[in-house]
Amino acid sequence: MAKRQYLGNFELVVMLALIRLGENAYGVPIAREIEVRSGRRVSLGSIYATLERLEAKGLVSSELGEPTSERGGRAKKYFRISGMGLREVRATQRMLMKSWQGLRQLEGRRV
């Protein structure tokens, strides 16, 4: 069995944004998706640093699109989650769900 990749909080949030965006996942839409879902601003630098780390782990892949005039002739770099990345997101989801079970403080009950 492959070695488990432990996802950090921001890595998980970035990967969830990739899943939601599908083929349109590049820097600006990823940042927008995270900001809409979390209510927090994120820098493109932190997103790209995280994507590079995830790509080095084999959890995401990237591909250059066509150069566009709106970007001064530069191409957008599109990202997608890999099969291994999707498995790690699911494993993280299961682990978090198990960790939250039975915590009265998180269930809205009074302590």
Phi and psi in radians as a Rosetta constraint file:
Dihedral C 1 N 2 CA 2 C 2 CIRCULARHARMONIC -1.202 0.35
Dihedral N 2 CA 2 C 2 N 3 CIRCULARHARMONIC 2.650 0.35
Dihedral C 2 N 3 CA 3 C 3 CIRCULARHARMONIC -1.145 0.35
Dihedral N 3 CA 3 C 3 N 4 CIRCULARHARMONIC 2.349 0.35
Dihedral C 3 N 4 CA 4 C 4 CIRCULARHARMONIC -1.188 0.35
Dihedral N 4 CA 4 C 4 N 5 CIRCULARHARMONIC 2.334 0.35
Dihedral C 4 N 5 CA 5 C 5 CIRCULARHARMONIC -1.696 0.35
Dihedral N 5 CA 5 C 5 N 6 CIRCULARHARMONIC 2.039 0.35
Dihedral C 5 N 6 CA 6 C 6 CIRCULARHARMONIC -1.503 0.35
Dihedral N 6 CA 6 C 6 N 7 CIRCULARHARMONIC 2.152 0.35
Dihedral C 6 N 7 CA 7 C 7 CIRCULARHARMONIC -1.581 0.35
Dihedral N 7 CA 7 C 7 N 8 CIRCULARHARMONIC 2.312 0.35
Dihedral C 7 N 8 CA 8 C 8 CIRCULARHARMONIC -1.361 0.35
Dihedral N 8 CA 8 C 8 N 9 CIRCULARHARMONIC 2.909 0.35
Dihedral C 8 N 9 CA 9 C 9 CIRCULARHARMONIC -0.987 0.35
Dihedral N 9 CA 9 C 9 N 10 CIRCULARHARMONIC -0.883 0.35
Dihedral C 9 N 10 CA 10 C 10 CIRCULARHARMONIC -1.212 0.35
Dihedral N 10 CA 10 C 10 N 11 CIRCULARHARMONIC -0.617 0.35
Dihedral C 10 N 11 CA 11 C 11 CIRCULARHARMONIC -1.035 0.35
Dihedral N 11 CA 11 C 11 N 12 CIRCULARHARMONIC -0.768 0.35
Dihedral C 11 N 12 CA 12 C 12 CIRCULARHARMONIC -1.103 0.35
Dihedral N 12 CA 12 C 12 N 13 CIRCULARHARMONIC -0.775 0.35
Dihedral C 12 N 13 CA 13 C 13 CIRCULARHARMONIC -1.069 0.35
Dihedral N 13 CA 13 C 13 N 14 CIRCULARHARMONIC -0.738 0.35
Dihedral C 13 N 14 CA 14 C 14 CIRCULARHARMONIC -1.116 0.35
Dihedral N 14 CA 14 C 14 N 15 CIRCULARHARMONIC -0.755 0.35
Dihedral C 14 N 15 CA 15 C 15 CIRCULARHARMONIC -1.151 0.35
Dihedral N 15 CA 15 C 15 N 16 CIRCULARHARMONIC -0.650 0.35
Dihedral C 15 N 16 CA 16 C 16 CIRCULARHARMONIC -1.122 0.35
Dihedral N 16 CA 16 C 16 N 17 CIRCULARHARMONIC -0.660 0.35
Dihedral C 16 N 17 CA 17 C 17 CIRCULARHARMONIC -1.110 0.35
Dihedral N 17 CA 17 C 17 N 18 CIRCULARHARMONIC -0.710 0.35
Dihedral C 17 N 18 CA 18 C 18 CIRCULARHARMONIC -1.060 0.35
Dihedral N 18 CA 18 C 18 N 19 CIRCULARHARMONIC -0.746 0.35
Dihedral C 18 N 19 CA 19 C 19 CIRCULARHARMONIC -1.076 0.35
Dihedral N 19 CA 19 C 19 N 20 CIRCULARHARMONIC -0.801 0.35
Dihedral C 19 N 20 CA 20 C 20 CIRCULARHARMONIC -1.119 0.35
Dihedral N 20 CA 20 C 20 N 21 CIRCULARHARMONIC -0.696 0.35
Dihedral C 20 N 21 CA 21 C 21 CIRCULARHARMONIC -1.419 0.35
Dihedral N 21 CA 21 C 21 N 22 CIRCULARHARMONIC -0.398 0.35
Dihedral C 21 N 22 CA 22 C 22 CIRCULARHARMONIC 1.053 0.35
Dihedral N 22 CA 22 C 22 N 23 CIRCULARHARMONIC -2.225 0.35
Dihedral C 22 N 23 CA 23 C 23 CIRCULARHARMONIC -1.259 0.35
Dihedral N 23 CA 23 C 23 N 24 CIRCULARHARMONIC -0.194 0.35
Dihedral C 23 N 24 CA 24 C 24 CIRCULARHARMONIC -1.696 0.35
Dihedral N 24 CA 24 C 24 N 25 CIRCULARHARMONIC 0.397 0.35
Dihedral C 24 N 25 CA 25 C 25 CIRCULARHARMONIC -1.554 0.35
Dihedral N 25 CA 25 C 25 N 26 CIRCULARHARMONIC 1.744 0.35
Dihedral C 25 N 26 CA 26 C 26 CIRCULARHARMONIC -2.438 0.35
Dihedral N 26 CA 26 C 26 N 27 CIRCULARHARMONIC 3.053 0.35
Dihedral C 26 N 27 CA 27 C 27 CIRCULARHARMONIC -0.695 0.35
Dihedral N 27 CA 27 C 27 N 28 CIRCULARHARMONIC -1.065 0.35
Dihedral C 27 N 28 CA 28 C 28 CIRCULARHARMONIC -1.131 0.35
Dihedral N 28 CA 28 C 28 N 29 CIRCULARHARMONIC -0.868 0.35
Dihedral C 28 N 29 CA 29 C 29 CIRCULARHARMONIC -1.097 0.35
Dihedral N 29 CA 29 C 29 N 30 CIRCULARHARMONIC -0.572 0.35
Dihedral C 29 N 30 CA 30 C 30 CIRCULARHARMONIC -1.094 0.35
Dihedral N 30 CA 30 C 30 N 31 CIRCULARHARMONIC -0.818 0.35
Dihedral C 30 N 31 CA 31 C 31 CIRCULARHARMONIC -1.056 0.35
Dihedral N 31 CA 31 C 31 N 32 CIRCULARHARMONIC -0.782 0.35
Dihedral C 31 N 32 CA 32 C 32 CIRCULARHARMONIC -1.061 0.35
Dihedral N 32 CA 32 C 32 N 33 CIRCULARHARMONIC -0.789 0.35
Dihedral C 32 N 33 CA 33 C 33 CIRCULARHARMONIC -1.057 0.35
Dihedral N 33 CA 33 C 33 N 34 CIRCULARHARMONIC -0.776 0.35
Dihedral C 33 N 34 CA 34 C 34 CIRCULARHARMONIC -1.133 0.35
Dihedral N 34 CA 34 C 34 N 35 CIRCULARHARMONIC -0.730 0.35
Dihedral C 34 N 35 CA 35 C 35 CIRCULARHARMONIC -1.129 0.35
Dihedral N 35 CA 35 C 35 N 36 CIRCULARHARMONIC -0.716 0.35
Dihedral C 35 N 36 CA 36 C 36 CIRCULARHARMONIC -1.130 0.35
Dihedral N 36 CA 36 C 36 N 37 CIRCULARHARMONIC -0.783 0.35
Dihedral C 36 N 37 CA 37 C 37 CIRCULARHARMONIC -1.289 0.35
Dihedral N 37 CA 37 C 37 N 38 CIRCULARHARMONIC -0.622 0.35
Dihedral C 37 N 38 CA 38 C 38 CIRCULARHARMONIC -1.785 0.35
Dihedral N 38 CA 38 C 38 N 39 CIRCULARHARMONIC -0.340 0.35
Dihedral C 38 N 39 CA 39 C 39 CIRCULARHARMONIC 1.327 0.35
Dihedral N 39 CA 39 C 39 N 40 CIRCULARHARMONIC 0.199 0.35
Dihedral C 39 N 40 CA 40 C 40 CIRCULARHARMONIC -2.096 0.35
Dihedral N 40 CA 40 C 40 N 41 CIRCULARHARMONIC 2.480 0.35
Dihedral C 40 N 41 CA 41 C 41 CIRCULARHARMONIC -1.350 0.35
Dihedral N 41 CA 41 C 41 N 42 CIRCULARHARMONIC 2.496 0.35
Dihedral C 41 N 42 CA 42 C 42 CIRCULARHARMONIC -2.284 0.35
Dihedral N 42 CA 42 C 42 N 43 CIRCULARHARMONIC 2.558 0.35
Dihedral C 42 N 43 CA 43 C 43 CIRCULARHARMONIC -1.518 0.35
Dihedral N 43 CA 43 C 43 N 44 CIRCULARHARMONIC 2.587 0.35
Dihedral C 43 N 44 CA 44 C 44 CIRCULARHARMONIC -1.074 0.35
Dihedral N 44 CA 44 C 44 N 45 CIRCULARHARMONIC -0.595 0.35
Dihedral C 44 N 45 CA 45 C 45 CIRCULARHARMONIC -1.044 0.35
Dihedral N 45 CA 45 C 45 N 46 CIRCULARHARMONIC -0.746 0.35
Dihedral C 45 N 46 CA 46 C 46 CIRCULARHARMONIC -1.213 0.35
Dihedral N 46 CA 46 C 46 N 47 CIRCULARHARMONIC -0.605 0.35
Dihedral C 46 N 47 CA 47 C 47 CIRCULARHARMONIC -1.154 0.35
Dihedral N 47 CA 47 C 47 N 48 CIRCULARHARMONIC -0.844 0.35
Dihedral C 47 N 48 CA 48 C 48 CIRCULARHARMONIC -1.161 0.35
Dihedral N 48 CA 48 C 48 N 49 CIRCULARHARMONIC -0.644 0.35
Dihedral C 48 N 49 CA 49 C 49 CIRCULARHARMONIC -1.095 0.35
Dihedral N 49 CA 49 C 49 N 50 CIRCULARHARMONIC -0.725 0.35
Dihedral C 49 N 50 CA 50 C 50 CIRCULARHARMONIC -1.167 0.35
Dihedral N 50 CA 50 C 50 N 51 CIRCULARHARMONIC -0.747 0.35
Dihedral C 50 N 51 CA 51 C 51 CIRCULARHARMONIC -1.089 0.35
Dihedral N 51 CA 51 C 51 N 52 CIRCULARHARMONIC -0.694 0.35
Dihedral C 51 N 52 CA 52 C 52 CIRCULARHARMONIC -1.105 0.35
Dihedral N 52 CA 52 C 52 N 53 CIRCULARHARMONIC -0.721 0.35
Dihedral C 52 N 53 CA 53 C 53 CIRCULARHARMONIC -1.130 0.35
Dihedral N 53 CA 53 C 53 N 54 CIRCULARHARMONIC -0.750 0.35
Dihedral C 53 N 54 CA 54 C 54 CIRCULARHARMONIC -1.160 0.35
Dihedral N 54 CA 54 C 54 N 55 CIRCULARHARMONIC -0.627 0.35
Dihedral C 54 N 55 CA 55 C 55 CIRCULARHARMONIC -1.189 0.35
Dihedral N 55 CA 55 C 55 N 56 CIRCULARHARMONIC -0.689 0.35
Dihedral C 55 N 56 CA 56 C 56 CIRCULARHARMONIC -1.095 0.35
Dihedral N 56 CA 56 C 56 N 57 CIRCULARHARMONIC -0.537 0.35
Dihedral C 56 N 57 CA 57 C 57 CIRCULARHARMONIC -1.425 0.35
Dihedral N 57 CA 57 C 57 N 58 CIRCULARHARMONIC -0.146 0.35
Dihedral C 57 N 58 CA 58 C 58 CIRCULARHARMONIC 1.447 0.35
Dihedral N 58 CA 58 C 58 N 59 CIRCULARHARMONIC 0.250 0.35
Dihedral C 58 N 59 CA 59 C 59 CIRCULARHARMONIC -1.574 0.35
Dihedral N 59 CA 59 C 59 N 60 CIRCULARHARMONIC -0.351 0.35
Dihedral C 59 N 60 CA 60 C 60 CIRCULARHARMONIC -2.403 0.35
Dihedral N 60 CA 60 C 60 N 61 CIRCULARHARMONIC 2.821 0.35
Dihedral C 60 N 61 CA 61 C 61 CIRCULARHARMONIC -2.260 0.35
Dihedral N 61 CA 61 C 61 N 62 CIRCULARHARMONIC 2.845 0.35
Dihedral C 61 N 62 CA 62 C 62 CIRCULARHARMONIC -2.336 0.35
Dihedral N 62 CA 62 C 62 N 63 CIRCULARHARMONIC 2.798 0.35
Dihedral C 62 N 63 CA 63 C 63 CIRCULARHARMONIC -2.670 0.35
Dihedral N 63 CA 63 C 63 N 64 CIRCULARHARMONIC 2.394 0.35
Dihedral C 63 N 64 CA 64 C 64 CIRCULARHARMONIC -1.429 0.35
Dihedral N 64 CA 64 C 64 N 65 CIRCULARHARMONIC 2.360 0.35
Dihedral C 64 N 65 CA 65 C 65 CIRCULARHARMONIC -1.509 0.35
Dihedral N 65 CA 65 C 65 N 66 CIRCULARHARMONIC -2.956 0.35
Dihedral C 65 N 66 CA 66 C 66 CIRCULARHARMONIC -1.334 0.35
Dihedral N 66 CA 66 C 66 N 67 CIRCULARHARMONIC 2.540 0.35
Dihedral C 66 N 67 CA 67 C 67 CIRCULARHARMONIC -1.064 0.35
Dihedral N 67 CA 67 C 67 N 68 CIRCULARHARMONIC 2.510 0.35
Dihedral C 67 N 68 CA 68 C 68 CIRCULARHARMONIC -2.170 0.35
Dihedral N 68 CA 68 C 68 N 69 CIRCULARHARMONIC 2.552 0.35
Dihedral C 68 N 69 CA 69 C 69 CIRCULARHARMONIC -1.174 0.35
Dihedral N 69 CA 69 C 69 N 70 CIRCULARHARMONIC -0.563 0.35
Dihedral C 69 N 70 CA 70 C 70 CIRCULARHARMONIC -1.123 0.35
Dihedral N 70 CA 70 C 70 N 71 CIRCULARHARMONIC -0.342 0.35
Dihedral C 70 N 71 CA 71 C 71 CIRCULARHARMONIC -1.897 0.35
Dihedral N 71 CA 71 C 71 N 72 CIRCULARHARMONIC 0.380 0.35
Dihedral C 71 N 72 CA 72 C 72 CIRCULARHARMONIC 1.177 0.35
Dihedral N 72 CA 72 C 72 N 73 CIRCULARHARMONIC 0.533 0.35
Dihedral C 72 N 73 CA 73 C 73 CIRCULARHARMONIC 1.513 0.35
Dihedral N 73 CA 73 C 73 N 74 CIRCULARHARMONIC 0.007 0.35
Dihedral C 73 N 74 CA 74 C 74 CIRCULARHARMONIC -1.505 0.35
Dihedral N 74 CA 74 C 74 N 75 CIRCULARHARMONIC 2.641 0.35
Dihedral C 74 N 75 CA 75 C 75 CIRCULARHARMONIC -1.609 0.35
Dihedral N 75 CA 75 C 75 N 76 CIRCULARHARMONIC 2.618 0.35
Dihedral C 75 N 76 CA 76 C 76 CIRCULARHARMONIC -1.413 0.35
Dihedral N 76 CA 76 C 76 N 77 CIRCULARHARMONIC 2.558 0.35
Dihedral C 76 N 77 CA 77 C 77 CIRCULARHARMONIC -1.814 0.35
Dihedral N 77 CA 77 C 77 N 78 CIRCULARHARMONIC 1.990 0.35
Dihedral C 77 N 78 CA 78 C 78 CIRCULARHARMONIC -1.653 0.35
Dihedral N 78 CA 78 C 78 N 79 CIRCULARHARMONIC 2.509 0.35
Dihedral C 78 N 79 CA 79 C 79 CIRCULARHARMONIC -2.135 0.35
Dihedral N 79 CA 79 C 79 N 80 CIRCULARHARMONIC 2.599 0.35
Dihedral C 79 N 80 CA 80 C 80 CIRCULARHARMONIC -2.507 0.35
Dihedral N 80 CA 80 C 80 N 81 CIRCULARHARMONIC 2.638 0.35
Dihedral C 80 N 81 CA 81 C 81 CIRCULARHARMONIC -1.351 0.35
Dihedral N 81 CA 81 C 81 N 82 CIRCULARHARMONIC 2.457 0.35
Dihedral C 81 N 82 CA 82 C 82 CIRCULARHARMONIC -1.527 0.35
Dihedral N 82 CA 82 C 82 N 83 CIRCULARHARMONIC 2.976 0.35
Dihedral C 82 N 83 CA 83 C 83 CIRCULARHARMONIC -1.023 0.35
Dihedral N 83 CA 83 C 83 N 84 CIRCULARHARMONIC -0.755 0.35
Dihedral C 83 N 84 CA 84 C 84 CIRCULARHARMONIC -1.122 0.35
Dihedral N 84 CA 84 C 84 N 85 CIRCULARHARMONIC -0.660 0.35
Dihedral C 84 N 85 CA 85 C 85 CIRCULARHARMONIC -1.103 0.35
Dihedral N 85 CA 85 C 85 N 86 CIRCULARHARMONIC -0.737 0.35
Dihedral C 85 N 86 CA 86 C 86 CIRCULARHARMONIC -1.120 0.35
Dihedral N 86 CA 86 C 86 N 87 CIRCULARHARMONIC -0.685 0.35
Dihedral C 86 N 87 CA 87 C 87 CIRCULARHARMONIC -1.096 0.35
Dihedral N 87 CA 87 C 87 N 88 CIRCULARHARMONIC -0.695 0.35
Dihedral C 87 N 88 CA 88 C 88 CIRCULARHARMONIC -1.199 0.35
Dihedral N 88 CA 88 C 88 N 89 CIRCULARHARMONIC -0.643 0.35
Dihedral C 88 N 89 CA 89 C 89 CIRCULARHARMONIC -1.112 0.35
Dihedral N 89 CA 89 C 89 N 90 CIRCULARHARMONIC -0.766 0.35
Dihedral C 89 N 90 CA 90 C 90 CIRCULARHARMONIC -1.104 0.35
Dihedral N 90 CA 90 C 90 N 91 CIRCULARHARMONIC -0.724 0.35
Dihedral C 90 N 91 CA 91 C 91 CIRCULARHARMONIC -1.117 0.35
Dihedral N 91 CA 91 C 91 N 92 CIRCULARHARMONIC -0.694 0.35
Dihedral C 91 N 92 CA 92 C 92 CIRCULARHARMONIC -1.141 0.35
Dihedral N 92 CA 92 C 92 N 93 CIRCULARHARMONIC -0.724 0.35
Dihedral C 92 N 93 CA 93 C 93 CIRCULARHARMONIC -1.038 0.35
Dihedral N 93 CA 93 C 93 N 94 CIRCULARHARMONIC -0.830 0.35
Dihedral C 93 N 94 CA 94 C 94 CIRCULARHARMONIC -1.063 0.35
Dihedral N 94 CA 94 C 94 N 95 CIRCULARHARMONIC -0.780 0.35
Dihedral C 94 N 95 CA 95 C 95 CIRCULARHARMONIC -1.094 0.35
Dihedral N 95 CA 95 C 95 N 96 CIRCULARHARMONIC -0.742 0.35
Dihedral C 95 N 96 CA 96 C 96 CIRCULARHARMONIC -1.167 0.35
Dihedral N 96 CA 96 C 96 N 97 CIRCULARHARMONIC -0.732 0.35
Dihedral C 96 N 97 CA 97 C 97 CIRCULARHARMONIC -1.059 0.35
Dihedral N 97 CA 97 C 97 N 98 CIRCULARHARMONIC -0.765 0.35
Dihedral C 97 N 98 CA 98 C 98 CIRCULARHARMONIC -1.117 0.35
Dihedral N 98 CA 98 C 98 N 99 CIRCULARHARMONIC -0.685 0.35
Dihedral C 98 N 99 CA 99 C 99 CIRCULARHARMONIC -1.170 0.35
Dihedral N 99 CA 99 C 99 N 100 CIRCULARHARMONIC -0.583 0.35
Dihedral C 99 N 100 CA 100 C 100 CIRCULARHARMONIC -1.416 0.35
Dihedral N 100 CA 100 C 100 N 101 CIRCULARHARMONIC -0.373 0.35
Dihedral C 100 N 101 CA 101 C 101 CIRCULARHARMONIC -1.040 0.35
Dihedral N 101 CA 101 C 101 N 102 CIRCULARHARMONIC 2.343 0.35
Dihedral C 101 N 102 CA 102 C 102 CIRCULARHARMONIC 1.405 0.35
Dihedral N 102 CA 102 C 102 N 103 CIRCULARHARMONIC 0.113 0.35
Dihedral C 102 N 103 CA 103 C 103 CIRCULARHARMONIC -1.605 0.35
Dihedral N 103 CA 103 C 103 N 104 CIRCULARHARMONIC 1.724 0.35
Dihedral C 103 N 104 CA 104 C 104 CIRCULARHARMONIC -0.996 0.35
Dihedral N 104 CA 104 C 104 N 105 CIRCULARHARMONIC -0.612 0.35
Dihedral C 104 N 105 CA 105 C 105 CIRCULARHARMONIC -1.076 0.35
Dihedral N 105 CA 105 C 105 N 106 CIRCULARHARMONIC -0.433 0.35
Dihedral C 105 N 106 CA 106 C 106 CIRCULARHARMONIC -1.728 0.35
Dihedral N 106 CA 106 C 106 N 107 CIRCULARHARMONIC -0.054 0.35
Dihedral C 106 N 107 CA 107 C 107 CIRCULARHARMONIC -1.701 0.35
Dihedral N 107 CA 107 C 107 N 108 CIRCULARHARMONIC 0.111 0.35
Dihedral C 107 N 108 CA 108 C 108 CIRCULARHARMONIC 1.448 0.35
Dihedral N 108 CA 108 C 108 N 109 CIRCULARHARMONIC 0.043 0.35
Dihedral C 108 N 109 CA 109 C 109 CIRCULARHARMONIC -1.452 0.35
Dihedral N 109 CA 109 C 109 N 110 CIRCULARHARMONIC 2.731 0.35
Dihedral C 109 N 110 CA 110 C 110 CIRCULARHARMONIC -1.355 0.35
Dihedral N 110 CA 110 C 110 N 111 CIRCULARHARMONIC 2.541 0.35
